[in-house]
Amino acid sequence: MLAEVTTASKGFLAFLGDNLHQIIANTGFANVTSGHLIMIGVGLFFLYLAISRNFEPMLLVPIGFGILVGNTPFSPGMEIGILKGHFEEARRAVDSYPFDVIIGSFHCTRNDDMYRYDFAHADGPAELEDFYTYMYECLKEFQDFDIAGHFSILDRYIGTLYDYGAVEDQIDEILKLLINNGKGLEINTSSFKYGTGTWLPRRSILSRYLNLGGEILTFGSDAHDPFYYQYHFNDAVEFARSIGFRHYCKFHQRKPEFYKLP
């Protein structure tokens, strides 16, 4: 019985250690400074005095919690929708706060919101060609982002995985534009949640990005629900490695920091 308890305790400690490492690696705690730690200690001391010593609890509890909240580090980021006619609004949003990272994403075709548009009777190949033409036009004008999010998002909505041969040249031009402007690509694992049937972006796009000299790679789950946070990230890491990537990036103050793939 004692051996079972000891084994269970070791398993729990290993689990706790792995998850603490993930929290530190994938949140603002990776950017913690000595100043943060000192002030967190002060906040905890105030809570200790208030709760354990019953010293001015009405005063010290809110002060202590305020210090903890104000000094808990985090990495603020934002996803911005890229849409013709709204570039200035997007730039104002980007400039409104010192974000660590901005994801630039397309959620609309030239004329329609993908989520609401009925693709059932659409000309799929023509939609693809116009979408990537539109993307290139937008990215020539708007570059206030760091990562291109869910690049081949149209695959999620259009209903059929069409051959990309006809749009390879267009995609090449977009990738060159991204690379020349220091932008990265995101491997988005929401394809598992929505049953897209392919990675976002497709393997061919990620491979071409790498072959053209692209190096900045991030991972996103597009969760919208805690259950899907970092969903299939282990699969995404193996997928990236199979293409030839050896590093991924986290951002701090809009600058990429490179880490070896785990």
C-alpha positions as CSV (number, residue, x, y, z in Angstrom):
1,M,0.0,0.0,0.0
2,L,2.8,2.4,0.9
3,A,4.6,1.6,-2.3
4,E,1.4,2.4,-4.3
5,V,1.0,5.7,-2.5
6,T,4.7,6.5,-3.1
7,T,4.3,5.7,-6.8
8,A,1.1,7.8,-7.1
9,S,2.9,10.7,-5.3
10,K,5.8,10.5,-7.7
11,G,3.4,10.4,-10.7
12,F,1.5,13.5,-9.3
13,L,4.8,15.4,-8.8
14,A,5.9,14.6,-12.3
15,F,2.5,15.7,-13.7
16,L,2.7,18.9,-11.6
17,G,6.2,19.6,-12.8
18,D,5.3,19.0,-16.5
19,N,2.3,21.4,-16.2
20,L,4.2,24.0,-14.3
21,H,6.8,23.9,-17.1
22,Q,4.1,24.4,-19.7
23,I,2.6,27.3,-17.8
24,I,6.0,29.0,-17.5
25,A,7.0,28.3,-21.1
26,N,3.7,29.4,-22.7
27,T,2.5,32.3,-20.6
28,G,4.0,35.6,-19.4
29,F,5.8,33.8,-16.6
30,A,8.5,33.2,-19.1
31,N,9.1,37.0,-19.0
32,V,9.1,37.3,-15.2
33,T,11.6,39.7,-13.7
34,S,13.1,40.2,-10.2
35,G,10.9,43.2,-9.8
36,H,7.8,41.0,-10.4
37,L,9.0,38.4,-7.8
38,I,9.7,41.0,-5.2
39,M,6.3,42.6,-5.5
40,I,4.6,39.2,-5.6
41,G,6.4,38.5,-2.3
42,V,5.1,41.8,-0.9
43,G,1.6,41.0,-2.0
44,L,1.7,37.5,-0.4
45,F,3.2,39.0,2.8
46,F,0.3,41.5,3.0
47,L,-2.2,38.6,2.6
48,Y,-0.4,36.6,5.3
49,L,-0.7,39.5,7.7
50,A,-4.3,40.0,6.9
51,I,-5.5,36.4,6.9
52,S,-3.1,34.6,9.3
53,R,-2.5,37.5,11.7
54,N,-5.8,39.2,11.3
55,F,-4.0,42.5,10.9
56,E,-6.1,45.1,9.1
57,P,-7.7,42.6,6.8
58,M,-10.2,45.1,5.3
59,L,-7.2,47.1,4.2
60,L,-4.5,44.6,3.4
61,V,-6.5,41.9,1.5
62,P,-7.5,44.2,-1.4
63,I,-4.0,45.7,-1.4
64,G,-2.4,42.3,-1.4
65,F,-4.6,41.0,-4.2
66,G,-4.1,44.2,-6.2
67,I,-0.3,43.8,-5.9
68,L,-0.5,40.1,-7.1
69,V,-2.8,41.0,-10.1
70,G,-0.7,44.0,-11.1
71,N,2.6,42.1,-11.0
72,T,1.6,38.7,-12.4
73,P,3.4,38.8,-15.8
74,F,1.5,37.9,-19.0
75,S,2.2,38.1,-22.7
76,P,-0.5,40.2,-24.3
77,G,-1.3,39.4,-27.9
78,M,-4.1,40.2,-30.3
79,E,-5.5,38.7,-33.5
80,I,-6.4,41.3,-36.0
81,G,-8.8,40.8,-38.9
82,I,-7.3,41.9,-42.3
83,L,-10.0,43.5,-44.4
84,K,-9.8,46.1,-47.2
85,G,-11.2,49.4,-46.2
86,H,-10.4,48.8,-42.5
87,F,-6.6,49.1,-42.4
88,E,-6.5,52.3,-40.4
89,E,-8.9,50.9,-37.8
90,A,-6.7,47.9,-37.5
91,R,-3.6,50.0,-37.1
92,R,-5.2,52.0,-34.4
93,A,-6.1,48.8,-32.5
94,V,-2.5,47.5,-32.9
95,D,-1.1,50.8,-31.6
96,S,-3.5,51.0,-28.7
97,Y,-1.4,48.8,-26.4
98,P,2.2,47.4,-26.2
99,F,1.3,44.0,-27.4
100,D,3.9,41.2,-27.5
101,V,2.5,39.7,-30.7
102,I,-0.1,40.4,-33.3
103,I,-1.7,37.7,-35.4
104,G,-3.0,38.9,-38.8
105,S,-5.8,36.7,-40.1
106,F,-8.3,36.7,-42.9
107,H,-11.9,35.9,-42.1
108,C,-13.5,37.3,-45.2
109,T,-13.2,36.8,-48.9
110,R,-13.2,39.9,-51.1
111,N,-16.9,40.4,-50.6
112,D,-18.2,38.1,-47.9
113,D,-17.7,36.9,-44.3
114,M,-16.7,33.2,-44.7
115,Y,-18.6,32.2,-41.6
116,R,-21.9,33.4,-43.0
117,Y,-21.4,32.8,-46.7
118,D,-23.0,29.7,-48.3
119,F,-20.3,28.1,-50.4
120,A,-22.6,25.3,-51.5
121,H,-23.1,26.6,-55.0
122,A,-19.8,28.6,-55.3
123,D,-17.2,27.9,-58.0
124,G,-14.5,26.5,-55.7
125,P,-11.4,27.0,-57.8
126,A,-12.5,30.5,-58.8
127,E,-13.1,31.3,-55.1
128,L,-9.6,30.0,-54.2
129,E,-7.9,32.1,-57.0
130,D,-9.7,35.3,-56.0
131,F,-9.1,34.7,-52.3
132,Y,-5.4,34.4,-52.6
133,T,-5.3,37.4,-55.1
134,Y,-7.2,39.4,-52.5
135,M,-4.8,38.3,-49.7
136,Y,-1.8,39.4,-51.7
137,E,-3.5,42.8,-52.4
138,C,-4.2,43.3,-48.7
139,L,-0.8,42.2,-47.5
140,K,0.9,44.7,-49.9
141,E,-0.9,47.5,-48.0
142,F,-1.2,46.1,-44.5
143,Q,1.8,44.7,-42.6
144,D,1.1,45.7,-39.0
145,F,1.2,42.1,-37.7
146,D,3.8,39.5,-36.8
147,I,2.2,36.1,-37.7
148,A,-0.1,35.2,-40.5
149,G,-2.8,33.2,-38.8
150,H,-4.6,30.1,-40.2
151,F,-3.3,30.9,-43.7
152,S,-5.4,28.5,-45.8
153,I,-8.6,29.2,-43.7
154,L,-10.8,29.0,-46.8
155,D,-10.3,25.2,-46.7
156,R,-12.4,25.2,-43.5
157,Y,-15.4,26.7,-45.1
158,I,-15.4,25.9,-48.8
159,G,-16.3,22.2,-48.2
160,T,-13.9,20.6,-50.7
161,L,-10.1,20.3,-50.6
162,Y,-9.3,21.5,-54.0
163,D,-6.0,21.1,-55.8
164,Y,-3.8,24.1,-55.1
165,G,-1.8,23.7,-58.3
166,A,-3.6,26.6,-60.0
167,V,-2.8,29.0,-57.1
168,E,0.8,28.0,-56.4
169,D,2.3,31.0,-58.0
170,Q,0.0,33.4,-56.1
171,I,0.8,31.7,-52.8
172,D,4.5,31.9,-53.6
173,E,4.2,35.7,-54.1
174,I,2.4,35.9,-50.7
175,L,5.0,33.9,-48.9
176,K,7.8,35.9,-50.4
177,L,6.0,39.1,-49.3
178,L,5.7,37.7,-45.7
179,I,9.3,36.5,-45.6
180,N,10.7,39.8,-47.0
181,N,8.7,41.7,-44.3
182,G,9.8,39.4,-41.5
183,K,6.4,37.8,-40.9
184,G,5.9,34.3,-39.7
185,L,3.3,31.5,-40.2
186,E,1.2,29.8,-37.6
187,I,0.3,26.1,-37.5
188,N,-3.3,26.3,-36.4
189,T,-4.7,23.1,-34.9
190,S,-8.3,24.1,-35.1
191,S,-8.5,21.8,-38.2
192,F,-8.8,18.9,-35.7
193,K,-11.7,20.7,-33.9
194,Y,-13.6,21.5,-37.1
195,G,-12.7,18.4,-39.1
196,T,-11.2,20.3,-41.9
197,G,-9.3,17.3,-43.3
198,T,-6.0,19.1,-43.7
199,W,-3.6,21.2,-41.7
200,L,-3.9,25.0,-41.5
201,P,-1.8,25.9,-43.5
202,R,-1.5,22.9,-45.8
203,R,1.8,21.0,-45.7
204,S,2.6,22.3,-49.2
205,I,2.4,25.9,-48.0
206,L,4.5,25.4,-44.9
207,S,7.1,23.4,-46.9
208,R,7.2,26.2,-49.5
209,Y,7.6,28.9,-46.8
210,L,10.5,27.0,-45.4
211,N,12.1,26.4,-48.8
212,L,11.8,30.1,-49.6
213,G,13.7,31.0,-46.5
214,G,10.9,31.4,-43.9
215,E,11.9,30.6,-40.4
216,I,9.3,32.2,-38.0
217,L,6.9,29.5,-36.9
218,T,4.3,29.6,-34.1
219,F,1.5,27.3,-32.9
220,G,-2.1,28.3,-32.3
221,S,-5.2,26.3,-31.3
222,D,-7.8,28.9,-32.1
223,A,-9.4,27.4,-29.0
224,H,-12.5,29.6,-28.2
225,D,-12.9,27.1,-25.3
226,P,-10.5,26.0,-22.6
227,F,-10.9,22.4,-23.7
228,Y,-9.2,23.1,-27.0
229,Y,-6.3,25.1,-25.5
230,Q,-3.1,23.7,-27.1
231,Y,-5.3,21.1,-28.8
232,H,-3.1,18.6,-30.7
233,F,0.0,20.7,-30.1
234,N,2.2,17.5,-29.8
235,D,0.9,16.4,-33.3
236,A,1.6,19.9,-34.6
237,V,5.2,19.8,-33.3
238,E,5.8,16.4,-35.1
239,F,4.2,17.8,-38.2
240,A,6.5,20.8,-38.2
241,R,9.5,18.6,-37.6
242,S,8.5,16.3,-40.5
243,I,8.5,19.3,-42.9
244,G,12.0,20.3,-41.8
245,F,11.4,23.0,-39.2
246,R,13.8,22.8,-36.2
247,H,12.6,25.8,-34.2
248,Y,9.5,27.6,-33.2
249,C,9.0,31.2,-32.0
250,K,7.6,33.1,-29.1
251,F,7.3,36.9,-29.2
252,H,8.3,39.6,-26.8
253,Q,7.8,43.2,-27.7
254,R,6.9,42.2,-31.2
255,K,10.2,40.5,-31.8
256,P,10.6,36.7,-32.4
257,E,12.6,34.6,-30.0
258,F,13.6,31.2,-31.4
259,Y,13.4,27.9,-29.4
260,K,14.2,24.4,-30.4
261,L,11.2,22.3,-31.1
262,P,10.6,20.0,-28.1
